[in-house]
Amino acid sequence: MDVAARAVETVTSYLRLVEERRLDDATRYLASGITLTFPGGRTFSNLADQVASSATRFRTVRKVHERFDAVEVDGSIIVYSLGTLEGEGLDGRRFSGVRYIDRFDVRDGLIVDQRVWNDLAEMKVIGGTTH
């Protein structure tokens, strides 16, 4: 297996464990000094804080992966995960088909940076307005 395929495997394993709320296991895929950046500029240095913050925004969320792209950049493998989100808002309404993209920087087999973009606010799943 080449280094790009291993990086994609790292990311998919990490995302599966987060979804299953096996946070201790998921954290093993994160490097010391991790930066997790989510919509609205919410930045976290650990997974537990990020998950706690998300619990104030929706009840459940699951990623429906459409594809993963990987490219080598300056000694890292950058993995993009593209797809849609489905779940339940704080008000109990179900949602699906909400676009997302995640960008992971993987070095030496560990995730050193995750950046997340999605349309949850635009779709009025969480606070926000359509422009």
C-alpha positions in Angstrom: 0.0 0.0 0.0 1.4 3.4 -0.9 1.7 6.4 1.4 -1.4 8.1 0.0 -3.5 5.0 0.4 -2.3 4.7 4.0 -3.2 8.3 4.7 -6.7 7.8 3.3 -7.0 4.6 5.5 -5.9 6.7 8.5 -8.6 9.3 7.8 -11.4 6.8 7.2 -10.6 4.9 10.4 -10.5 8.1 12.4 -13.8 9.3 11.0 -15.5 6.0 11.7 -14.3 6.0 15.3 -15.4 9.5 15.8 -18.9 8.7 14.4 -19.0 5.7 16.8 -18.0 8.0 19.6 -15.0 5.8 20.4 -13.0 9.0 21.1 -10.1 7.4 22.9 -9.5 5.2 19.9 -9.9 8.0 17.5 -7.5 10.2 19.4 -4.7 7.7 18.7 -4.9 8.9 15.0 -4.2 12.5 16.1 -0.7 14.0 16.5 0.3 16.0 19.5 -0.4 19.6 18.8 -3.4 18.8 16.6 -5.5 21.7 15.3 -9.2 21.0 14.5 -10.9 23.9 12.7 -14.7 23.9 12.2 -17.1 26.3 10.5 -17.4 29.7 12.1 -13.7 29.6 13.0 -14.2 27.3 15.9 -10.8 25.9 16.6 -9.9 23.0 19.0 -6.7 21.4 20.2 -8.4 18.1 21.2 -11.2 15.9 20.1 -13.2 15.9 23.3 -13.7 19.7 23.2 -14.7 19.6 19.6 -17.3 16.8 20.2 -18.7 18.7 23.2 -19.0 21.9 21.1 -20.8 20.0 18.4 -23.3 18.6 20.9 -24.5 22.2 21.4 -25.2 22.5 17.6 -27.0 19.2 16.7 -28.1 15.9 18.2 -26.5 13.6 15.7 -24.5 13.8 12.5 -23.2 11.2 10.2 -21.0 11.6 7.1 -22.0 10.0 3.9 -18.6 9.8 2.1 -18.7 10.3 -1.7 -15.0 10.3 -2.3 -11.5 10.8 -0.9 -8.7 12.5 -2.7 -5.1 12.5 -1.6 -2.1 14.5 -2.7 1.5 14.8 -1.4 2.4 18.4 -0.4 5.7 19.3 1.3 6.2 16.0 3.1 2.5 15.6 4.1 -0.3 13.8 2.5 -3.3 16.0 2.2 -6.6 14.0 2.3 -9.8 15.6 1.2 -13.1 13.9 2.2 -16.1 15.0 0.3 -19.7 14.1 0.8 -22.9 14.9 2.6 -24.1 15.0 6.2 -27.2 13.5 7.7 -28.5 13.6 11.2 -30.8 15.3 13.6 -30.9 19.0 14.7 -31.3 20.2 18.3 -35.0 20.8 17.5 -35.5 17.1 16.5 -35.8 17.7 12.7 -33.9 15.2 10.6 -31.6 16.5 7.8 -29.7 14.9 5.0 -27.9 15.9 1.8 -26.0 18.7 3.5 -22.6 19.2 1.7 -19.3 18.9 3.5 -15.6 18.9 2.8 -12.9 18.0 5.2 -9.2 18.6 4.7 -6.7 16.5 6.7 -3.0 17.0 6.9 -1.4 13.6 7.6 2.3 13.3 8.5 4.1 10.2 9.6 0.8 8.3 9.8 -0.9 10.8 12.1 -3.4 13.7 11.5 -1.8 17.0 12.4 -4.5 19.3 11.1 -8.2 19.0 10.2 -10.3 21.7 8.6 -14.0 21.3 8.1 -16.4 23.2 5.8 -20.2 22.4 5.5 -23.5 23.9 4.7 -25.3 23.2 8.1 -25.9 26.9 8.7 -27.0 27.6 5.2 -29.4 24.7 5.4 -30.7 26.2 8.7 -29.9 23.0 10.6 -27.9 25.2 13.0 -28.1 29.0 13.6 -27.5 30.9 10.4 -29.3 32.5 7.5 -29.4 31.9 3.8 -27.7 34.7 1.9 
